[in-house]
Amino acid sequence: MPVFPLHGARILMGKTDRIFVYIMGFVLGSLLVAMIMNRRALKEEASVDPWVTHNAAAVKAGAENLPEGMPEVIQRGKILDFGILPSAANAQTKVWHLNFDESYPYVCVVEHLSTGEFSYMAADQILIELADGVDVTALKPMLDALQLRLRMFNRKDQIAVVGVLSTQIDAIPATIEALQPYAELFRAVGPDVIEFK
């Protein structure tokens, strides 16, 4: 039987006692981890998603309904925002921001008024094809200056996905334009296009 000194006292622990102490430690540790994870989950649920706050404003502003002829999956989206770009006086595109609870949450639908064609893209991020020889770490000064967030990257394919500047209806073109002074870092920059099969 091992003997452990504890402030001058001697504690004798049998095999059963050690197993009991181990099990109690495991149970208490598991409870503590569960409480921490539950607290984080509640904190995330309580935080307000800026895209969702646009829903009430879009309804009050009288956002246009989605045109017919779009894929059925797009028709199920909840309209968060609507606008005409570059302006109502010089309309070139109609833009809808949609929310989907079960799949990709924020989708941008653009109707090109001159052709009647539709394009679909992620509403909250853009895609950057890095220039040859440029590593994704070279984007850090640009991202810091514009207060953008790198969401994901693929070094092999030289691709980076970056969040947009805001949740406004012109977020994608505004972010692409803001990146232009850093054009030496990339071959191409554009929306993160969604393709339907």
Contacts in CASP RR format, 6 or more apart in sequence:
PFRMAT RR
TARGET T0000
AUTHOR 0000-0000-0000
METHOD contacts of the structure
MODEL  1
MPVFPLHGARILMGKTDRIFVYIMGFVLGSLLVAMIMNRRALKEEASVDP
WVTHNAAAVKAGAENLPEGMPEVIQRGKILDFGILPSAANAQTKVWHLNF
DESYPYVCVVEHLSTGEFSYMAADQILIELADGVDVTALKPMLDALQLRL
RMFNRKDQIAVVGVLSTQIDAIPATIEALQPYAELFRAVGPDVIEFK
1 12 0 8 1.000
1 13 0 8 1.000
1 14 0 8 1.000
2 13 0 8 1.000
2 14 0 8 1.000
3 10 0 8 1.000
3 11 0 8 1.000
3 12 0 8 1.000
4 10 0 8 1.000
4 11 0 8 1.000
4 13 0 8 1.000
13 21 0 8 1.000
50 167 0 8 1.000
51 80 0 8 1.000
51 97 0 8 1.000
51 99 0 8 1.000
51 105 0 8 1.000
51 106 0 8 1.000
51 123 0 8 1.000
51 124 0 8 1.000
51 167 0 8 1.000
52 80 0 8 1.000
52 99 0 8 1.000
54 80 0 8 1.000
54 81 0 8 1.000
54 97 0 8 1.000
54 167 0 8 1.000
55 78 0 8 1.000
55 79 0 8 1.000
55 80 0 8 1.000
55 99 0 8 1.000
57 81 0 8 1.000
58 79 0 8 1.000
58 80 0 8 1.000
58 81 0 8 1.000
58 82 0 8 1.000
58 97 0 8 1.000
59 79 0 8 1.000
61 82 0 8 1.000
62 82 0 8 1.000
63 79 0 8 1.000
63 81 0 8 1.000
63 82 0 8 1.000
63 83 0 8 1.000
63 96 0 8 1.000
64 82 0 8 1.000
64 94 0 8 1.000
64 96 0 8 1.000
65 79 0 8 1.000
66 74 0 8 1.000
66 75 0 8 1.000
66 77 0 8 1.000
66 79 0 8 1.000
66 96 0 8 1.000
66 98 0 8 1.000
66 109 0 8 1.000
67 111 0 8 1.000
67 118 0 8 1.000
70 109 0 8 1.000
70 118 0 8 1.000
71 196 0 8 1.000
73 103 0 8 1.000
73 196 0 8 1.000
74 98 0 8 1.000
74 107 0 8 1.000
74 109 0 8 1.000
74 120 0 8 1.000
76 100 0 8 1.000
77 98 0 8 1.000
77 99 0 8 1.000
77 100 0 8 1.000
77 107 0 8 1.000
78 98 0 8 1.000
78 99 0 8 1.000
78 100 0 8 1.000
78 101 0 8 1.000
79 96 0 8 1.000
79 97 0 8 1.000
79 98 0 8 1.000
80 97 0 8 1.000
80 98 0 8 1.000
80 99 0 8 1.000
80 106 0 8 1.000
81 96 0 8 1.000
81 97 0 8 1.000
81 167 0 8 1.000
81 168 0 8 1.000
81 169 0 8 1.000
82 94 0 8 1.000
82 95 0 8 1.000
82 96 0 8 1.000
82 97 0 8 1.000
82 169 0 8 1.000
83 94 0 8 1.000
83 95 0 8 1.000
83 96 0 8 1.000
83 169 0 8 1.000
84 91 0 8 1.000
84 93 0 8 1.000
84 94 0 8 1.000
84 95 0 8 1.000
85 91 0 8 1.000
85 92 0 8 1.000
85 93 0 8 1.000
85 95 0 8 1.000
85 169 0 8 1.000
85 170 0 8 1.000
85 173 0 8 1.000
86 92 0 8 1.000
86 170 0 8 1.000
91 113 0 8 1.000
92 112 0 8 1.000
92 113 0 8 1.000
92 114 0 8 1.000
93 110 0 8 1.000
93 111 0 8 1.000
93 112 0 8 1.000
93 113 0 8 1.000
94 110 0 8 1.000
94 111 0 8 1.000
94 113 0 8 1.000
95 108 0 8 1.000
95 109 0 8 1.000
95 110 0 8 1.000
95 111 0 8 1.000
95 169 0 8 1.000
95 170 0 8 1.000
96 108 0 8 1.000
96 109 0 8 1.000
97 106 0 8 1.000
97 107 0 8 1.000
97 108 0 8 1.000
97 123 0 8 1.000
97 167 0 8 1.000
97 169 0 8 1.000
98 106 0 8 1.000
98 107 0 8 1.000
98 108 0 8 1.000
98 109 0 8 1.000
98 123 0 8 1.000
99 105 0 8 1.000
99 106 0 8 1.000
99 107 0 8 1.000
100 107 0 8 1.000
104 122 0 8 1.000
104 194 0 8 1.000
105 124 0 8 1.000
106 122 0 8 1.000
106 123 0 8 1.000
106 124 0 8 1.000
107 120 0 8 1.000
107 121 0 8 1.000
107 122 0 8 1.000
107 123 0 8 1.000
107 194 0 8 1.000
108 120 0 8 1.000
108 121 0 8 1.000
108 122 0 8 1.000
108 123 0 8 1.000
108 172 0 8 1.000
108 191 0 8 1.000
109 118 0 8 1.000
109 119 0 8 1.000
109 120 0 8 1.000
110 118 0 8 1.000
110 119 0 8 1.000
110 120 0 8 1.000
110 121 0 8 1.000
111 117 0 8 1.000
111 118 0 8 1.000
112 118 0 8 1.000
112 119 0 8 1.000
119 191 0 8 1.000
119 193 0 8 1.000
120 193 0 8 1.000
120 194 0 8 1.000
120 195 0 8 1.000
120 196 0 8 1.000
121 172 0 8 1.000
121 191 0 8 1.000
121 192 0 8 1.000
121 193 0 8 1.000
121 194 0 8 1.000
122 191 0 8 1.000
122 192 0 8 1.000
122 194 0 8 1.000
123 164 0 8 1.000
123 171 0 8 1.000
123 172 0 8 1.000
124 163 0 8 1.000
124 164 0 8 1.000
124 167 0 8 1.000
124 171 0 8 1.000
125 151 0 8 1.000
125 161 0 8 1.000
125 162 0 8 1.000
125 163 0 8 1.000
125 164 0 8 1.000
125 192 0 8 1.000
126 161 0 8 1.000
126 162 0 8 1.000
126 163 0 8 1.000
126 164 0 8 1.000
126 172 0 8 1.000
126 175 0 8 1.000
126 176 0 8 1.000
126 179 0 8 1.000
126 189 0 8 1.000
126 190 0 8 1.000
126 191 0 8 1.000
126 192 0 8 1.000
127 159 0 8 1.000
127 160 0 8 1.000
127 161 0 8 1.000
127 189 0 8 1.000
127 190 0 8 1.000
127 191 0 8 1.000
127 192 0 8 1.000
127 193 0 8 1.000
128 139 0 8 1.000
128 159 0 8 1.000
128 160 0 8 1.000
128 161 0 8 1.000
128 162 0 8 1.000
128 179 0 8 1.000
128 185 0 8 1.000
128 186 0 8 1.000
128 188 0 8 1.000
128 189 0 8 1.000
128 190 0 8 1.000
129 158 0 8 1.000
129 159 0 8 1.000
129 186 0 8 1.000
129 187 0 8 1.000
129 188 0 8 1.000
129 189 0 8 1.000
130 136 0 8 1.000
130 138 0 8 1.000
130 139 0 8 1.000
130 158 0 8 1.000
130 159 0 8 1.000
130 160 0 8 1.000
130 185 0 8 1.000
130 186 0 8 1.000
130 187 0 8 1.000
131 158 0 8 1.000
131 184 0 8 1.000
131 185 0 8 1.000
131 186 0 8 1.000
131 187 0 8 1.000
132 158 0 8 1.000
132 187 0 8 1.000
134 158 0 8 1.000
134 185 0 8 1.000
134 186 0 8 1.000
135 155 0 8 1.000
136 150 0 8 1.000
136 153 0 8 1.000
136 155 0 8 1.000
136 160 0 8 1.000
138 185 0 8 1.000
139 150 0 8 1.000
139 160 0 8 1.000
139 162 0 8 1.000
139 185 0 8 1.000
142 148 0 8 1.000
142 179 0 8 1.000
142 182 0 8 1.000
142 185 0 8 1.000
143 149 0 8 1.000
143 150 0 8 1.000
143 162 0 8 1.000
146 165 0 8 1.000
146 175 0 8 1.000
146 178 0 8 1.000
146 179 0 8 1.000
147 165 0 8 1.000
148 162 0 8 1.000
148 163 0 8 1.000
148 164 0 8 1.000
148 165 0 8 1.000
148 175 0 8 1.000
149 162 0 8 1.000
149 163 0 8 1.000
150 160 0 8 1.000
150 161 0 8 1.000
150 162 0 8 1.000
150 163 0 8 1.000
151 161 0 8 1.000
151 162 0 8 1.000
151 163 0 8 1.000
152 160 0 8 1.000
152 161 0 8 1.000
153 159 0 8 1.000
153 160 0 8 1.000
153 161 0 8 1.000
154 160 0 8 1.000
158 187 0 8 1.000
161 192 0 8 1.000
162 175 0 8 1.000
163 175 0 8 1.000
164 171 0 8 1.000
164 172 0 8 1.000
164 174 0 8 1.000
164 175 0 8 1.000
165 171 0 8 1.000
165 174 0 8 1.000
165 175 0 8 1.000
165 178 0 8 1.000
166 174 0 8 1.000
168 174 0 8 1.000
172 190 0 8 1.000
172 191 0 8 1.000
176 189 0 8 1.000
176 190 0 8 1.000
176 191 0 8 1.000
179 186 0 8 1.000
179 189 0 8 1.000
END
